Amino acid sequence: MSLLLFDVDGTLVLTGGAGLRALDRAFEKRHGRRGAVAGMRLHGMTDPVIVRDMYAEQLGWVPDEAETSAFLADYASFLDEEVAGSAGYRLMPGLTEILDALEGAGHVLGLATGNIRAGARLK
């Protein structure tokens, strides 16, 4: 038996940009600016680090834990809408069959992701 960990974005699913749109909407809601993630490279980053970097780049300061948590709550609510309406959302090809086969072979499956829990569940 082995423990096998998977990332969410680009490994299990493609969201068609839903996460980026949700980040932008949360930033616009809180600070009135659109396009906050434009040009940022987000691969391999955790959601809290993405928020920190967005604030640093857009506002010139780093949010505290309370601000980060509030932002991520807004992000999750927008992500729910964005995933539901994303024409580009899809499971990776063969994913269900591969996961079923691995689990059937006795492997323990889990996530190792930078997504917040709510974001991972929504995706």
C-alpha positions, 0 to 999 in steps of 0.5 A: 500500500502506498500513499499517493498525493495529487495536486488539483490544478492541472493534475486533476482538473482544468478550471478554464481560468475560474480561479483567476477570475475569482481572485480578480473578483475578490480583489475588485470587491475589496479594493476596487481594482480589476486585473490584479492577477494579470501578469502574475505567475501563480503556479506552485504557490499557495492561495495565501501566498498569492494573496500576499503577492497580489497585495504587495504588487497592487497596494504596496503592503502585505495583508495580515492574517485577518485580511487574508482570511476575509479575502479568501472567503470572498475568493471562495464564494466567487470561485463557486460561481466561476467553476459552475459557469466555466465553459473550460472546466473539465476533469483531466482525461482518464482521471476517474478510471485512474483514481478508481484503479489506484484505490482498487489496488489498495493505494491511499489517495489524497491531495497535496495542494496550495488551494485553500480547503474550500477552493480544493473542494469546489474545484 
